[in-house]
Amino acid sequence: WEQKKAEDEDRAKELEARRKQEVAEARLRDLKEKENLVDDLLEKTRRQRQQARQENEREFIPTEAELEAKSEDDLRRLESILQSRLNFIRDIKGTRSQCVVCHDKPRQGPSYRCGHGPVTCHDCFPKLRGCIKCHTPLHAECIS
């Protein structure tokens, strides 16, 4: 009788272990399905953004034929918009070439081995303890 009881207990443990394994596998399948759904959604979002970017460029930069078909008022308005965008682009480019510490001098400091740089001028570089973007410590071997 004791042996039968021990066998029944072993069988019950096996069944419980199998049940737990099946539950774990079902959860894993569910998670993989959800991961696939998220991946699909991310890819769809990337495609939509790319398409929107392309449509925006087509809207913003008219073809020669479209320009010729526009009225004088439309051309003046478009010229104003484009000039405003061009000024904005120049401002951004100017800001990107300035030292991120003093904002007065051009970026001419050394590049760092972490891949960032130059982000400072020669005067501000010695004041830094680490890369201004990723905070990697600046040792002699970190500078190229």
Residue pairs with C-beta under 8 A, 6 or more apart in sequence:
62 70
62 78
67 75
67 78
70 78
97 106
97 107
98 104
98 105
98 106
98 107
99 105
99 106
99 107
99 109
99 119
99 120
99 121
99 123
99 124
100 107
100 119
100 120
100 132
101 120
101 121
101 124
101 127
101 128
101 132
102 121
102 123
102 124
104 121
105 121
105 122
105 123
105 124
106 121
107 117
107 118
107 119
107 120
107 121
108 118
108 121
108 122
109 117
109 118
109 119
109 120
109 121
109 122
109 124
109 125
110 117
110 118
110 125
110 143
110 144
111 117
111 118
111 143
111 144
112 131
112 136
112 138
112 142
112 143
112 144
113 136
113 141
113 142
113 143
113 144
114 131
114 133
114 134
114 136
114 142
116 131
116 132
116 133
116 134
117 131
119 131
119 132
119 133
120 128
120 132
128 138
129 137
129 138
130 136
130 137
130 138
131 138
131 142
136 142
